[in-house]
Amino acid sequence: MSQSTPALPEPATLVPAAPARPAHRDGNVLRWLAAYTSSLVGDSVYYMALAWAAARSGSPGQAGLVLAVGAVPRALLMLGGGVVADRFGPRRVVIASDAARSLIILGMAATLLVTGPELWLLIVLALVFGAVDAVLLPALGALPPRLTGPGELARVQGLKGIGARVANIAGAPLGGLAVALGGTAATFAVAGVLFAVSTALLVRVRIARLPGDDEKVKEPPLRELADGLRYIRRHALLAPLMLVIAVGELGFAAPLNIGLTLLAKERGWGAAGMGWIVAGFGAGAGAASLLLSVRGRLPRAGLVLPVSLLGGASAIGALAYTPSATPAAVAGVVVGLLAGLSGALCGALVQTATEPGYLGRVSAVSSLFTMGIAPLGYPLAGAAIGAWGTTPVFLAGAAVCATGAVIGLASGHLRHAELPGTAA
């Protein structure tokens, strides 16, 4: 029999939680954060090695194919990865996935010592790496509630954001240095070592058993997946929250990831102007992460989320009319701050609202929207900018983001959702 699913479960965020040690002073959480950051830096180095090898082994179009092909198994297998995380436990899945990534990348480094970076070999690597990512990402989302109490999950989201900023700053220079000093094989080796460090740290991370962890009923995978999707659809808070995540990310991803480069080129700001905008975005996102890491909780989180998303949408629209790189960088700070805040609150609310037995599958759906479906808009955005310029595309992205905010504001369950209190 399948697990029973209530018709309209009350949001778990409304249930008081037992106090936990503050996450930023918890050695166990900090050990997990170090593993997470090491893995992210490894991702950056891996993608640099892959891009460098692809550029050397084929045409620009073939290099683009190598970089894009890994997204296919990630998108197709992501929901199945959520079933795996719920069935076998997120800690076990995360450790196994990071260990597999280390062995795969170190194996590629050894292979390149005896052969060249053949195009077919790089495509196989990208496909395998993407498939492992599809299992890893849902388990990552299901792990934090087992590391700390519900009241600390917003702070954990802030710490994750800081880890991501560190990885963004350190990953590219480290990968570039490895390429310059040792070539492609050495760069893959550096990425493999970083994944191995992450694995070693994760083995030492302790997790708590959550209610229901010992009562899992294993069913056929497709039935478990369908049960998870029904759970989201019938949940009073998760259903509108997933819509907000999907629509908001769809409007945000393409203009910011594709449009900024083309905006700087169209306006004649050059690489320096583009760099200032990206730096502004990173500074804003870092400030949001630091805010949550220090405070640990924001009152009226369910209302702050769509309001901040609406503010971010306005800043994206403002980018379309900025006359120079300086105000564009200021707009980038605002976008980063508000997008970082809304994204972290989404993660915290998802993790506190979801019953433990569904965390992997719910995280898989969320990750599918943010990392699987949203990038599909990149080619469309590029083509639209080529036809009509950047202004209409930025305005369209802002309108889509604003639609996500309106969906959130229209949901009473989301507007009134609160995060549990933090530890003293």
Contacts in CASP RR format, 6 or more apart in sequence:
PFRMAT RR
TARGET T0000
AUTHOR 0000-0000-0000
METHOD contacts of the structure
MODEL  1
MSQSTPALPEPATLVPAAPARPAHRDGNVLRWLAAYTSSLVGDSVYYMAL
AWAAARSGSPGQAGLVLAVGAVPRALLMLGGGVVADRFGPRRVVIASDAA
RSLIILGMAATLLVTGPELWLLIVLALVFGAVDAVLLPALGALPPRLTGP
GELARVQGLKGIGARVANIAGAPLGGLAVALGGTAATFAVAGVLFAVSTA
LLVRVRIARLPGDDEKVKEPPLRELADGLRYIRRHALLAPLMLVIAVGEL
GFAAPLNIGLTLLAKERGWGAAGMGWIVAGFGAGAGAASLLLSVRGRLPR
AGLVLPVSLLGGASAIGALAYTPSATPAAVAGVVVGLLAGLSGALCGALV
QTATEPGYLGRVSAVSSLFTMGIAPLGYPLAGAAIGAWGTTPVFLAGAAV
CATGAVIGLASGHLRHAELPGTAA
1 217 0 8 1.000
2 217 0 8 1.000
2 219 0 8 1.000
2 223 0 8 1.000
2 227 0 8 1.000
3 217 0 8 1.000
3 227 0 8 1.000
3 357 0 8 1.000
5 227 0 8 1.000
5 228 0 8 1.000
5 230 0 8 1.000
5 231 0 8 1.000
5 234 0 8 1.000
6 234 0 8 1.000
7 234 0 8 1.000
8 234 0 8 1.000
8 235 0 8 1.000
8 236 0 8 1.000
9 234 0 8 1.000
9 235 0 8 1.000
9 236 0 8 1.000
9 355 0 8 1.000
10 236 0 8 1.000
11 235 0 8 1.000
11 236 0 8 1.000
11 237 0 8 1.000
11 353 0 8 1.000
11 413 0 8 1.000
11 417 0 8 1.000
12 150 0 8 1.000
12 352 0 8 1.000
12 353 0 8 1.000
12 354 0 8 1.000
12 355 0 8 1.000
13 150 0 8 1.000
13 237 0 8 1.000
13 301 0 8 1.000
13 349 0 8 1.000
13 352 0 8 1.000
13 353 0 8 1.000
13 417 0 8 1.000
13 418 0 8 1.000
13 419 0 8 1.000
13 420 0 8 1.000
14 417 0 8 1.000
14 418 0 8 1.000
15 420 0 8 1.000
16 420 0 8 1.000
17 149 0 8 1.000
17 150 0 8 1.000
17 151 0 8 1.000
17 352 0 8 1.000
17 420 0 8 1.000
17 421 0 8 1.000
18 149 0 8 1.000
19 149 0 8 1.000
19 423 0 8 1.000
19 424 0 8 1.000
20 26 0 8 1.000
20 148 0 8 1.000
20 149 0 8 1.000
20 150 0 8 1.000
20 151 0 8 1.000
20 152 0 8 1.000
20 423 0 8 1.000
21 148 0 8 1.000
21 152 0 8 1.000
21 423 0 8 1.000
22 152 0 8 1.000
22 155 0 8 1.000
22 422 0 8 1.000
22 423 0 8 1.000
22 424 0 8 1.000
23 29 0 8 1.000
23 147 0 8 1.000
23 148 0 8 1.000
23 152 0 8 1.000
23 155 0 8 1.000
23 156 0 8 1.000
23 159 0 8 1.000
23 296 0 8 1.000
24 30 0 8 1.000
24 155 0 8 1.000
24 159 0 8 1.000
24 293 0 8 1.000
24 294 0 8 1.000
26 147 0 8 1.000
26 148 0 8 1.000
26 152 0 8 1.000
28 147 0 8 1.000
28 205 0 8 1.000
28 206 0 8 1.000
29 147 0 8 1.000
29 148 0 8 1.000
29 152 0 8 1.000
29 156 0 8 1.000
29 159 0 8 1.000
31 201 0 8 1.000
31 204 0 8 1.000
31 205 0 8 1.000
32 143 0 8 1.000
32 147 0 8 1.000
32 201 0 8 1.000
32 202 0 8 1.000
32 205 0 8 1.000
33 159 0 8 1.000
33 160 0 8 1.000
33 163 0 8 1.000
34 201 0 8 1.000
35 98 0 8 1.000
35 197 0 8 1.000
35 198 0 8 1.000
35 199 0 8 1.000
35 201 0 8 1.000
35 202 0 8 1.000
35 205 0 8 1.000
36 140 0 8 1.000
36 160 0 8 1.000
36 163 0 8 1.000
36 198 0 8 1.000
37 163 0 8 1.000
37 166 0 8 1.000
37 167 0 8 1.000
38 194 0 8 1.000
38 195 0 8 1.000
38 197 0 8 1.000
38 198 0 8 1.000
38 201 0 8 1.000
39 98 0 8 1.000
39 194 0 8 1.000
39 195 0 8 1.000
39 198 0 8 1.000
40 163 0 8 1.000
40 164 0 8 1.000
40 166 0 8 1.000
40 167 0 8 1.000
41 166 0 8 1.000
41 167 0 8 1.000
41 170 0 8 1.000
41 171 0 8 1.000
41 174 0 8 1.000
41 194 0 8 1.000
42 167 0 8 1.000
42 171 0 8 1.000
42 190 0 8 1.000
42 191 0 8 1.000
42 192 0 8 1.000
42 194 0 8 1.000
42 195 0 8 1.000
42 198 0 8 1.000
43 167 0 8 1.000
43 191 0 8 1.000
44 167 0 8 1.000
44 168 0 8 1.000
44 170 0 8 1.000
44 171 0 8 1.000
44 172 0 8 1.000
44 174 0 8 1.000
44 175 0 8 1.000
45 171 0 8 1.000
45 174 0 8 1.000
45 175 0 8 1.000
45 178 0 8 1.000
45 187 0 8 1.000
45 190 0 8 1.000
45 191 0 8 1.000
45 194 0 8 1.000
46 105 0 8 1.000
46 129 0 8 1.000
46 188 0 8 1.000
46 191 0 8 1.000
46 192 0 8 1.000
47 67 0 8 1.000
48 171 0 8 1.000
48 172 0 8 1.000
48 175 0 8 1.000
48 176 0 8 1.000
48 179 0 8 1.000
48 187 0 8 1.000
49 175 0 8 1.000
49 178 0 8 1.000
49 179 0 8 1.000
49 184 0 8 1.000
49 187 0 8 1.000
49 188 0 8 1.000
49 191 0 8 1.000
50 66 0 8 1.000
50 67 0 8 1.000
50 122 0 8 1.000
50 125 0 8 1.000
50 126 0 8 1.000
51 63 0 8 1.000
51 66 0 8 1.000
51 67 0 8 1.000
52 179 0 8 1.000
52 183 0 8 1.000
52 184 0 8 1.000
52 187 0 8 1.000
53 112 0 8 1.000
53 117 0 8 1.000
53 122 0 8 1.000
53 184 0 8 1.000
54 62 0 8 1.000
54 63 0 8 1.000
54 64 0 8 1.000
54 66 0 8 1.000
54 67 0 8 1.000
54 117 0 8 1.000
54 119 0 8 1.000
54 122 0 8 1.000
55 63 0 8 1.000
56 117 0 8 1.000
56 184 0 8 1.000
57 63 0 8 1.000
57 116 0 8 1.000
57 117 0 8 1.000
57 118 0 8 1.000
57 119 0 8 1.000
57 122 0 8 1.000
58 119 0 8 1.000
62 119 0 8 1.000
65 123 0 8 1.000
66 119 0 8 1.000
66 122 0 8 1.000
66 123 0 8 1.000
66 126 0 8 1.000
67 126 0 8 1.000
69 123 0 8 1.000
69 126 0 8 1.000
69 127 0 8 1.000
70 126 0 8 1.000
70 127 0 8 1.000
70 129 0 8 1.000
70 130 0 8 1.000
71 130 0 8 1.000
71 372 0 8 1.000
71 375 0 8 1.000
72 127 0 8 1.000
73 127 0 8 1.000
73 130 0 8 1.000
73 131 0 8 1.000
73 133 0 8 1.000
73 134 0 8 1.000
74 130 0 8 1.000
74 131 0 8 1.000
74 133 0 8 1.000
74 134 0 8 1.000
74 137 0 8 1.000
74 371 0 8 1.000
74 372 0 8 1.000
75 134 0 8 1.000
75 368 0 8 1.000
75 372 0 8 1.000
75 373 0 8 1.000
76 134 0 8 1.000
77 131 0 8 1.000
77 134 0 8 1.000
77 135 0 8 1.000
78 134 0 8 1.000
78 137 0 8 1.000
78 138 0 8 1.000
78 364 0 8 1.000
78 367 0 8 1.000
78 368 0 8 1.000
78 371 0 8 1.000
78 372 0 8 1.000
79 225 0 8 1.000
79 361 0 8 1.000
79 364 0 8 1.000
79 365 0 8 1.000
79 368 0 8 1.000
80 134 0 8 1.000
80 135 0 8 1.000
80 138 0 8 1.000
80 221 0 8 1.000
80 225 0 8 1.000
80 364 0 8 1.000
81 93 0 8 1.000
81 134 0 8 1.000
81 135 0 8 1.000
81 137 0 8 1.000
81 138 0 8 1.000
81 139 0 8 1.000
81 360 0 8 1.000
81 364 0 8 1.000
82 135 0 8 1.000
82 138 0 8 1.000
82 139 0 8 1.000
82 142 0 8 1.000
82 225 0 8 1.000
82 360 0 8 1.000
82 361 0 8 1.000
82 363 0 8 1.000
82 364 0 8 1.000
83 221 0 8 1.000
83 224 0 8 1.000
83 225 0 8 1.000
83 360 0 8 1.000
83 361 0 8 1.000
83 364 0 8 1.000
84 93 0 8 1.000
84 135 0 8 1.000
84 138 0 8 1.000
84 139 0 8 1.000
85 93 0 8 1.000
85 135 0 8 1.000
85 138 0 8 1.000
85 139 0 8 1.000
85 142 0 8 1.000
85 359 0 8 1.000
85 360 0 8 1.000
85 361 0 8 1.000
85 363 0 8 1.000
85 364 0 8 1.000
86 142 0 8 1.000
86 216 0 8 1.000
86 224 0 8 1.000
86 357 0 8 1.000
86 358 0 8 1.000
86 359 0 8 1.000
86 360 0 8 1.000
86 361 0 8 1.000
87 216 0 8 1.000
87 218 0 8 1.000
87 221 0 8 1.000
87 224 0 8 1.000
89 139 0 8 1.000
89 142 0 8 1.000
89 213 0 8 1.000
90 138 0 8 1.000
90 139 0 8 1.000
90 140 0 8 1.000
90 141 0 8 1.000
90 142 0 8 1.000
90 143 0 8 1.000
90 146 0 8 1.000
90 207 0 8 1.000
90 359 0 8 1.000
90 360 0 8 1.000
91 139 0 8 1.000
91 143 0 8 1.000
91 146 0 8 1.000
91 202 0 8 1.000
91 205 0 8 1.000
91 207 0 8 1.000
93 135 0 8 1.000
93 136 0 8 1.000
93 139 0 8 1.000
94 136 0 8 1.000
94 139 0 8 1.000
94 140 0 8 1.000
94 143 0 8 1.000
94 202 0 8 1.000
95 199 0 8 1.000
95 202 0 8 1.000
95 203 0 8 1.000
97 132 0 8 1.000
97 133 0 8 1.000
97 135 0 8 1.000
97 136 0 8 1.000
97 139 0 8 1.000
98 136 0 8 1.000
98 195 0 8 1.000
98 198 0 8 1.000
98 199 0 8 1.000
98 202 0 8 1.000
99 195 0 8 1.000
99 196 0 8 1.000
99 199 0 8 1.000
100 132 0 8 1.000
101 129 0 8 1.000
101 132 0 8 1.000
101 136 0 8 1.000
101 192 0 8 1.000
101 195 0 8 1.000
102 192 0 8 1.000
102 193 0 8 1.000
102 195 0 8 1.000
102 196 0 8 1.000
102 198 0 8 1.000
102 199 0 8 1.000
104 125 0 8 1.000
104 128 0 8 1.000
104 129 0 8 1.000
104 132 0 8 1.000
105 129 0 8 1.000
105 188 0 8 1.000
105 189 0 8 1.000
105 191 0 8 1.000
105 192 0 8 1.000
105 195 0 8 1.000
106 188 0 8 1.000
106 189 0 8 1.000
106 192 0 8 1.000
106 193 0 8 1.000
106 196 0 8 1.000
107 188 0 8 1.000
108 121 0 8 1.000
108 125 0 8 1.000
108 188 0 8 1.000
109 185 0 8 1.000
109 186 0 8 1.000
109 188 0 8 1.000
109 189 0 8 1.000
109 192 0 8 1.000
110 185 0 8 1.000
111 121 0 8 1.000
112 184 0 8 1.000
112 185 0 8 1.000
112 188 0 8 1.000
113 185 0 8 1.000
115 121 0 8 1.000
117 184 0 8 1.000
137 363 0 8 1.000
137 364 0 8 1.000
137 367 0 8 1.000
137 371 0 8 1.000
138 360 0 8 1.000
138 361 0 8 1.000
138 363 0 8 1.000
138 364 0 8 1.000
138 367 0 8 1.000
139 360 0 8 1.000
139 363 0 8 1.000
140 363 0 8 1.000
141 351 0 8 1.000
141 359 0 8 1.000
141 360 0 8 1.000
141 363 0 8 1.000
141 366 0 8 1.000
141 367 0 8 1.000
142 359 0 8 1.000
142 360 0 8 1.000
142 363 0 8 1.000
143 207 0 8 1.000
144 153 0 8 1.000
144 156 0 8 1.000
144 157 0 8 1.000
144 351 0 8 1.000
145 153 0 8 1.000
145 210 0 8 1.000
145 351 0 8 1.000
145 352 0 8 1.000
145 356 0 8 1.000
145 359 0 8 1.000
146 207 0 8 1.000
146 208 0 8 1.000
146 209 0 8 1.000
146 210 0 8 1.000
146 356 0 8 1.000
147 156 0 8 1.000
147 205 0 8 1.000
147 207 0 8 1.000
147 208 0 8 1.000
148 156 0 8 1.000
149 420 0 8 1.000
149 423 0 8 1.000
150 351 0 8 1.000
150 352 0 8 1.000
150 419 0 8 1.000
150 420 0 8 1.000
151 296 0 8 1.000
151 297 0 8 1.000
151 352 0 8 1.000
151 419 0 8 1.000
151 420 0 8 1.000
151 421 0 8 1.000
151 422 0 8 1.000
151 423 0 8 1.000
152 296 0 8 1.000
152 422 0 8 1.000
152 423 0 8 1.000
153 347 0 8 1.000
153 348 0 8 1.000
153 351 0 8 1.000
153 352 0 8 1.000
153 419 0 8 1.000
154 292 0 8 1.000
154 296 0 8 1.000
154 297 0 8 1.000
154 298 0 8 1.000
154 301 0 8 1.000
154 344 0 8 1.000
154 345 0 8 1.000
154 348 0 8 1.000
154 419 0 8 1.000
154 422 0 8 1.000
155 292 0 8 1.000
155 293 0 8 1.000
155 295 0 8 1.000
155 296 0 8 1.000
155 297 0 8 1.000
155 422 0 8 1.000
156 348 0 8 1.000
157 289 0 8 1.000
157 292 0 8 1.000
157 343 0 8 1.000
157 344 0 8 1.000
157 345 0 8 1.000
157 347 0 8 1.000
157 348 0 8 1.000
158 288 0 8 1.000
158 289 0 8 1.000
158 290 0 8 1.000
158 291 0 8 1.000
158 292 0 8 1.000
158 293 0 8 1.000
158 296 0 8 1.000
158 344 0 8 1.000
159 289 0 8 1.000
159 293 0 8 1.000
160 289 0 8 1.000
160 344 0 8 1.000
161 285 0 8 1.000
161 286 0 8 1.000
161 289 0 8 1.000
161 340 0 8 1.000
161 344 0 8 1.000
162 286 0 8 1.000
162 289 0 8 1.000
162 290 0 8 1.000
162 293 0 8 1.000
163 289 0 8 1.000
164 285 0 8 1.000
164 289 0 8 1.000
165 282 0 8 1.000
165 285 0 8 1.000
165 286 0 8 1.000
165 289 0 8 1.000
168 282 0 8 1.000
174 190 0 8 1.000
175 187 0 8 1.000
175 190 0 8 1.000
176 187 0 8 1.000
178 186 0 8 1.000
178 187 0 8 1.000
178 189 0 8 1.000
178 190 0 8 1.000
179 186 0 8 1.000
179 187 0 8 1.000
210 356 0 8 1.000
210 357 0 8 1.000
211 356 0 8 1.000
212 356 0 8 1.000
212 357 0 8 1.000
213 356 0 8 1.000
213 357 0 8 1.000
216 357 0 8 1.000
218 224 0 8 1.000
219 227 0 8 1.000
224 361 0 8 1.000
225 361 0 8 1.000
227 361 0 8 1.000
228 358 0 8 1.000
228 361 0 8 1.000
228 362 0 8 1.000
229 361 0 8 1.000
229 365 0 8 1.000
231 238 0 8 1.000
231 355 0 8 1.000
231 358 0 8 1.000
231 361 0 8 1.000
231 362 0 8 1.000
232 238 0 8 1.000
232 239 0 8 1.000
232 242 0 8 1.000
232 361 0 8 1.000
232 362 0 8 1.000
232 365 0 8 1.000
233 239 0 8 1.000
235 353 0 8 1.000
236 413 0 8 1.000
237 349 0 8 1.000
237 353 0 8 1.000
237 411 0 8 1.000
237 413 0 8 1.000
237 414 0 8 1.000
237 417 0 8 1.000
238 350 0 8 1.000
238 353 0 8 1.000
238 354 0 8 1.000
238 362 0 8 1.000
240 407 0 8 1.000
240 408 0 8 1.000
240 410 0 8 1.000
240 411 0 8 1.000
240 413 0 8 1.000
240 414 0 8 1.000
241 346 0 8 1.000
241 349 0 8 1.000
241 350 0 8 1.000
241 353 0 8 1.000
241 408 0 8 1.000
241 414 0 8 1.000
242 365 0 8 1.000
242 366 0 8 1.000
242 369 0 8 1.000
243 404 0 8 1.000
243 407 0 8 1.000
243 408 0 8 1.000
244 305 0 8 1.000
244 306 0 8 1.000
244 309 0 8 1.000
244 346 0 8 1.000
244 404 0 8 1.000
244 405 0 8 1.000
244 407 0 8 1.000
244 408 0 8 1.000
244 414 0 8 1.000
245 346 0 8 1.000
245 366 0 8 1.000
245 369 0 8 1.000
245 370 0 8 1.000
246 369 0 8 1.000
246 373 0 8 1.000
247 400 0 8 1.000
247 401 0 8 1.000
247 403 0 8 1.000
247 404 0 8 1.000
247 407 0 8 1.000
248 309 0 8 1.000
248 400 0 8 1.000
248 401 0 8 1.000
248 403 0 8 1.000
248 404 0 8 1.000
248 405 0 8 1.000
249 369 0 8 1.000
249 370 0 8 1.000
249 374 0 8 1.000
250 369 0 8 1.000
250 373 0 8 1.000
250 374 0 8 1.000
250 377 0 8 1.000
250 400 0 8 1.000
251 316 0 8 1.000
251 374 0 8 1.000
251 396 0 8 1.000
251 397 0 8 1.000
251 398 0 8 1.000
251 400 0 8 1.000
251 401 0 8 1.000
252 316 0 8 1.000
252 339 0 8 1.000
252 374 0 8 1.000
252 397 0 8 1.000
252 401 0 8 1.000
253 370 0 8 1.000
253 374 0 8 1.000
253 375 0 8 1.000
253 377 0 8 1.000
253 378 0 8 1.000
254 374 0 8 1.000
254 377 0 8 1.000
254 378 0 8 1.000
254 380 0 8 1.000
254 381 0 8 1.000
254 382 0 8 1.000
254 393 0 8 1.000
254 397 0 8 1.000
255 316 0 8 1.000
255 319 0 8 1.000
255 381 0 8 1.000
255 393 0 8 1.000
255 394 0 8 1.000
255 397 0 8 1.000
255 398 0 8 1.000
256 281 0 8 1.000
256 316 0 8 1.000
256 335 0 8 1.000
257 375 0 8 1.000
257 378 0 8 1.000
258 378 0 8 1.000
258 381 0 8 1.000
258 382 0 8 1.000
258 385 0 8 1.000
259 381 0 8 1.000
259 382 0 8 1.000
259 385 0 8 1.000
259 390 0 8 1.000
259 393 0 8 1.000
259 394 0 8 1.000
260 274 0 8 1.000
260 277 0 8 1.000
260 278 0 8 1.000
260 319 0 8 1.000
261 274 0 8 1.000
262 382 0 8 1.000
262 385 0 8 1.000
262 386 0 8 1.000
262 389 0 8 1.000
262 390 0 8 1.000
263 269 0 8 1.000
263 319 0 8 1.000
263 328 0 8 1.000
263 390 0 8 1.000
263 394 0 8 1.000
264 270 0 8 1.000
264 271 0 8 1.000
264 273 0 8 1.000
264 274 0 8 1.000
264 277 0 8 1.000
264 325 0 8 1.000
266 389 0 8 1.000
266 390 0 8 1.000
267 324 0 8 1.000
267 325 0 8 1.000
269 324 0 8 1.000
269 325 0 8 1.000
269 328 0 8 1.000
272 325 0 8 1.000
273 325 0 8 1.000
273 328 0 8 1.000
273 329 0 8 1.000
276 325 0 8 1.000
276 326 0 8 1.000
276 328 0 8 1.000
276 329 0 8 1.000
277 325 0 8 1.000
277 328 0 8 1.000
277 329 0 8 1.000
277 331 0 8 1.000
277 332 0 8 1.000
279 329 0 8 1.000
280 329 0 8 1.000
280 330 0 8 1.000
280 332 0 8 1.000
280 333 0 8 1.000
280 336 0 8 1.000
281 332 0 8 1.000
281 333 0 8 1.000
281 335 0 8 1.000
281 336 0 8 1.000
282 336 0 8 1.000
283 333 0 8 1.000
283 336 0 8 1.000
284 332 0 8 1.000
284 333 0 8 1.000
284 334 0 8 1.000
284 335 0 8 1.000
284 336 0 8 1.000
284 337 0 8 1.000
284 340 0 8 1.000
285 336 0 8 1.000
285 337 0 8 1.000
285 339 0 8 1.000
285 340 0 8 1.000
286 336 0 8 1.000
286 340 0 8 1.000
287 333 0 8 1.000
287 337 0 8 1.000
288 336 0 8 1.000
288 337 0 8 1.000
288 338 0 8 1.000
288 339 0 8 1.000
288 340 0 8 1.000
288 341 0 8 1.000
288 344 0 8 1.000
289 340 0 8 1.000
289 344 0 8 1.000
291 341 0 8 1.000
292 298 0 8 1.000
292 341 0 8 1.000
292 344 0 8 1.000
295 422 0 8 1.000
296 422 0 8 1.000
297 419 0 8 1.000
297 420 0 8 1.000
297 421 0 8 1.000
297 422 0 8 1.000
298 304 0 8 1.000
298 345 0 8 1.000
298 419 0 8 1.000
299 418 0 8 1.000
300 418 0 8 1.000
301 345 0 8 1.000
301 348 0 8 1.000
301 349 0 8 1.000
301 417 0 8 1.000
301 418 0 8 1.000
301 419 0 8 1.000
302 345 0 8 1.000
302 349 0 8 1.000
302 414 0 8 1.000
302 415 0 8 1.000
302 416 0 8 1.000
302 417 0 8 1.000
302 418 0 8 1.000
303 409 0 8 1.000
303 415 0 8 1.000
303 416 0 8 1.000
304 341 0 8 1.000
304 345 0 8 1.000
305 342 0 8 1.000
305 343 0 8 1.000
305 345 0 8 1.000
305 346 0 8 1.000
305 349 0 8 1.000
305 408 0 8 1.000
305 414 0 8 1.000
306 342 0 8 1.000
306 404 0 8 1.000
306 405 0 8 1.000
306 406 0 8 1.000
306 407 0 8 1.000
306 408 0 8 1.000
306 409 0 8 1.000
306 414 0 8 1.000
306 415 0 8 1.000
307 405 0 8 1.000
307 409 0 8 1.000
308 338 0 8 1.000
308 339 0 8 1.000
308 341 0 8 1.000
308 342 0 8 1.000
308 345 0 8 1.000
309 338 0 8 1.000
309 339 0 8 1.000
309 342 0 8 1.000
309 401 0 8 1.000
309 402 0 8 1.000
309 404 0 8 1.000
309 405 0 8 1.000
310 401 0 8 1.000
310 402 0 8 1.000
310 405 0 8 1.000
310 406 0 8 1.000
310 409 0 8 1.000
311 334 0 8 1.000
311 338 0 8 1.000
311 405 0 8 1.000
312 334 0 8 1.000
312 335 0 8 1.000
312 336 0 8 1.000
312 338 0 8 1.000
312 339 0 8 1.000
312 342 0 8 1.000
312 401 0 8 1.000
313 397 0 8 1.000
313 398 0 8 1.000
313 399 0 8 1.000
313 401 0 8 1.000
313 402 0 8 1.000
313 405 0 8 1.000
314 398 0 8 1.000
314 402 0 8 1.000
315 331 0 8 1.000
315 332 0 8 1.000
315 334 0 8 1.000
315 335 0 8 1.000
315 338 0 8 1.000
316 331 0 8 1.000
316 335 0 8 1.000
316 394 0 8 1.000
316 397 0 8 1.000
316 398 0 8 1.000
316 401 0 8 1.000
317 394 0 8 1.000
317 395 0 8 1.000
317 397 0 8 1.000
317 398 0 8 1.000
318 331 0 8 1.000
319 328 0 8 1.000
319 331 0 8 1.000
319 332 0 8 1.000
319 335 0 8 1.000
319 394 0 8 1.000
320 390 0 8 1.000
320 391 0 8 1.000
320 394 0 8 1.000
320 395 0 8 1.000
320 398 0 8 1.000
321 391 0 8 1.000
322 328 0 8 1.000
322 331 0 8 1.000
345 419 0 8 1.000
346 366 0 8 1.000
347 366 0 8 1.000
348 419 0 8 1.000
349 414 0 8 1.000
349 417 0 8 1.000
349 419 0 8 1.000
350 362 0 8 1.000
350 363 0 8 1.000
350 366 0 8 1.000
351 359 0 8 1.000
352 419 0 8 1.000
352 420 0 8 1.000
353 417 0 8 1.000
354 362 0 8 1.000
381 393 0 8 1.000
382 393 0 8 1.000
384 392 0 8 1.000
384 393 0 8 1.000
384 396 0 8 1.000
385 393 0 8 1.000
408 414 0 8 1.000
408 415 0 8 1.000
409 415 0 8 1.000
END
